[in-house]
């Protein structure tokens, strides 16, 4: 997936969800994210982390009016996730009921991937393109 010049993923996108617990279950079932932390009270998730098995992850929490600068509206998130297995993730996402927005395809820059929408309305693209190496 990467070489010595391409840094490993270490960016943590964040989002909020109307039903954070249900979204976490969907992300695990549809794409293979792995829950690594979840803190909250009752149905409210204050902070959760979902790891991507190939590196990196996302942070999320329940939609709540708490005055936080991170009070992002549910359904406004978008992410590109690098994977060595876009075909497998695509089939998994279809089985889990993800809304397919762009079928599996090959791009002119050498990536194979697809795009979907999750039940909260967030956009996800999965592909083999790992980004360009660091400049010399």
Secondary structure as the mmCIF struct_conf table of DSSP 4:
data_model
#
loop_
_struct_conf.conf_type_id
_struct_conf.id
_struct_conf.beg_label_comp_id
_struct_conf.beg_label_asym_id
_struct_conf.beg_label_seq_id
_struct_conf.end_label_comp_id
_struct_conf.end_label_asym_id
_struct_conf.end_label_seq_id
TURN_TY1_P TURN_TY1_P1 UNK A 4 UNK A 5
BEND BEND1 UNK A 6 UNK A 6
HELX_LH_PP_P HELX_LH_PP_P1 UNK A 7 UNK A 9
STRN STRN1 UNK A 12 UNK A 17
TURN_TY1_P TURN_TY1_P2 UNK A 18 UNK A 19
HELX_RH_AL_P HELX_RH_AL_P1 UNK A 20 UNK A 31
STRN STRN2 UNK A 34 UNK A 41
TURN_TY1_P TURN_TY1_P3 UNK A 42 UNK A 43
STRN STRN3 UNK A 44 UNK A 51
TURN_TY1_P TURN_TY1_P4 UNK A 53 UNK A 54
BEND BEND2 UNK A 55 UNK A 55
STRN STRN4 UNK A 57 UNK A 62
BEND BEND3 UNK A 66 UNK A 66
TURN_TY1_P TURN_TY1_P5 UNK A 69 UNK A 70
HELX_LH_PP_P HELX_LH_PP_P2 UNK A 72 UNK A 73
TURN_TY1_P TURN_TY1_P6 UNK A 74 UNK A 75
STRN STRN5 UNK A 78 UNK A 82
BEND BEND4 UNK A 84 UNK A 84
HELX_RH_AL_P HELX_RH_AL_P2 UNK A 86 UNK A 95
TURN_TY1_P TURN_TY1_P7 UNK A 96 UNK A 97
STRN STRN6 UNK A 99 UNK A 106
TURN_TY1_P TURN_TY1_P8 UNK A 108 UNK A 109
BEND BEND5 UNK A 110 UNK A 110
STRN STRN7 UNK A 112 UNK A 117
TURN_TY1_P TURN_TY1_P9 UNK A 119 UNK A 120
BEND BEND6 UNK A 121 UNK A 121
STRN STRN8 UNK A 123 UNK A 127
BEND BEND7 UNK A 128 UNK A 128
HELX_LH_PP_P HELX_LH_PP_P3 UNK A 132 UNK A 135
#
